[in-house]
Amino acid sequence: MKHPKLLLAFLTLSVLTLTAAVPRASTAAVGGPQESLAPFVPTPQEVVDRMLALAEVTSKDMVYDLGCGDGRIVITAAKKYGAHGMGFDIDPERIKESMENARTAGVESLVTFKQQDVMTVDVSPATVVTLYLLTASNLKLRPLLTRELKPGSRIVSHMFSMGDWEPTKVDNFTNQEGFPRTLYLWKADGTYRP
C-alpha cells in the first residue's frame, strides 16, 4: 500500500459520513419512529466545561440540551453552577442512562430528561440551549430557536455552526487528547431566522 495513512483517513471519514447520514429510529414519546439528528458521540467533559463557561451559566439559568445523550451537559450545569436543566433525546436508552447519571451525581432534583424529538420541544423556558448536532441539524432547529427563545438567551454548539447566522463568540482550542475543537455562542436577539 502506497499511502496507508491517507487510506485510513479516507476510510475513517467515510464511516463517519455514513454514520451521520444513516438515521437511527426509536419510538419517541410523541409517537412513531423519529429520525436522529446526529449519531451519539459523547462530548468530552473538558468541552462540556468550556461550553457552559462560554454561555456564562449561573444558578438562575434553565439549560436545555437538545440531543442530550448521557445527560452530562445538564448534569454538569446543575452540579457546577446550581442551574436547572432539561435534556431531550429520542433514544430511550440515552434517557435511562441520563436519569441514572443524574441520580449518581445527586442532581436529580435539578434536572429532568425527556424522550422526545427535539424538533417538537418548546424551548421558550430555556435561557441556555446546548447542541452537539450536525450543521444540517442545527439549521433545522434554527427557526425554532430564533422564534421561541427570549432575547438574551444563549445557544452554544460544539463543532457545528448555524449557517449564515454569525456567532457572538467562537472558541477554538485543542483539547487534552490533541483534537481541535470549536465552540459557537449565539445570543437570541428576537430576530426570526428561517
RAQUIBEL-V388309 format. One record per pair of residues at least 12 apart in sequence whose ideal C-beta (glycine too) atoms are under 7 Angstrom apart, sorted by sequence separation. I is the first residue (numbers start at 0). J is the second residue. If there is no record, write none. Layout:
BEGIN
I,J / I,J
END
This chain:
BEGIN
22,34 / 23,35 / 73,85 / 169,181 / 170,182 / 22,35 / 73,86 / 62,76 / 98,112 / 169,183 / 97,112 / 70,86 / 128,144 / 168,184 / 166,183 / 167,184 / 19,37 / 94,112 / 166,184 / 167,185 / 19,38 / 67,86 / 137,156 / 166,185 / 167,186 / 18,38 / 56,76 / 62,82 / 64,84 / 67,87 / 68,88 / 94,114 / 128,148 / 141,161 / 67,88 / 118,139 / 122,143 / 164,185 / 50,72 / 58,80 / 60,82 / 61,83 / 62,84 / 63,85 / 64,86 / 65,87 / 66,88 / 122,144 / 137,159 / 158,180 / 57,80 / 58,81 / 61,84 / 91,114 / 117,140 / 125,148 / 137,160 / 138,161 / 141,164 / 158,181 / 160,183 / 47,71 / 51,75 / 56,80 / 58,82 / 69,93 / 86,110 / 123,147 / 130,154 / 137,161 / 138,162 / 161,185 / 47,72 / 51,76 / 57,82 / 68,93 / 84,109 / 89,114 / 118,143 / 122,147 / 123,148 / 127,152 / 134,159 / 157,182 / 56,82 / 67,93 / 74,100 / 78,104 / 83,109 / 84,110 / 85,111 / 86,112 / 87,113 / 88,114 / 121,147 / 122,148 / 126,152 / 127,153 / 128,154 / 129,155 / 130,156 / 131,157 / 133,159 / 134,160 / 41,68 / 44,71 / 48,75 / 69,96 / 70,97 / 74,101 / 89,116 / 125,152 / 130,157 / 131,158 / 132,159 / 155,182 / 156,183 / 41,69 / 47,75 / 51,79 / 69,97 / 78,106 / 85,113 / 87,115 / 155,183 / 164,192 / 37,66 / 39,68 / 42,71 / 51,80 / 71,100 / 77,106 / 155,184 / 36,66 / 41,71 / 42,72 / 67,97 / 70,100 / 74,104 / 87,117 / 69,100 / 70,101 / 153,184 / 154,185 / 74,106 / 77,109 / 77,110 / 87,120 / 153,186 / 151,186 / 152,187 / 74,110 / 151,187 / 73,110 / 150,187 / 149,187 / 150,188 / 148,187 / 150,189 / 70,112 / 145,187 / 67,112 / 145,190 / 146,191 / 145,191 / 145,192 / 142,192 / 39,90 / 66,117 / 141,192 / 142,193 / 65,117 / 35,89 / 39,93 / 65,120 / 33,89 / 72,129 / 63,122 / 27,89 / 63,125 / 61,124 / 65,128 / 25,89 / 61,125 / 66,130 / 25,90 / 61,126 / 62,127 / 63,128 / 64,129 / 65,130 / 66,131 / 25,91 / 60,126 / 66,132 / 60,127 / 62,129 / 56,127 / 54,127 / 65,140 / 50,129 / 36,117 / 33,116 / 28,113 / 28,114 / 29,115 / 27,114 / 28,115 / 29,116 / 27,115 / 27,116 / 42,131 / 29,119 / 37,131 / 37,132 / 36,132 / 37,133 / 36,133 / 37,136 / 54,153 / 36,136 / 54,155 / 53,155 / 50,155 / 50,157 / 46,157 / 19,133 / 42,157 / 53,168 / 53,170 / 49,170 / 46,174 / 45,174 / 53,182 / 45,175 / 54,184 / 43,174 / 53,184 / 50,182 / 49,182 / 46,180
END
